[in-house]
Amino acid sequence: MRVYGRVPIDPLDPDGPKRWVVVQTTPQGYNDDVYICAMAQTLKLNLNESPFWGNYGIPAHASVMQQIAPDFYVIFTQNFYSRFFASLIISKDPYTPNSLELVYRFSVVTNYGFKYPDIRVRGAPQ
């Protein structure tokens, strides 16, 4: 399997310019990085934006207009991707420095026991 993800060109400037990288199955046959990248992209999509899965994504515009966090869609995403990992927990980041920004954290334990540190994904602004 293969997906494409964007990473910062300069790791010290995460908000700076980004470049596309290929994320694919490892030579040992592990797809963990592929699913993590796909899940992060799903959390950044708008609802109905995916050409493959129309019901995936977050209704960012509606969330901003209604001032309601898109927790239902985050739970839907967690339920879908949890089958690919031993453990997957997605939660709101309570320590977001800017209260206008909605940030989700997810921690992953792969089927082979590797634990990824908490990964932060910015969602729709509130």
Buried (B, 14 or more C-beta within 10 A) or exposed (E): EEBEBBEEEEEEEEEEEEEEEEBBEEEEEBBBBBBBBBBBBBBBBBBEBBEEEEEBBBBBEBBBEEEEBBBEBBEBBBEBBBEBBEEBEBEBBEEBEEEEEBBBBBBBBBEEEEEBEEBBBBBBEB
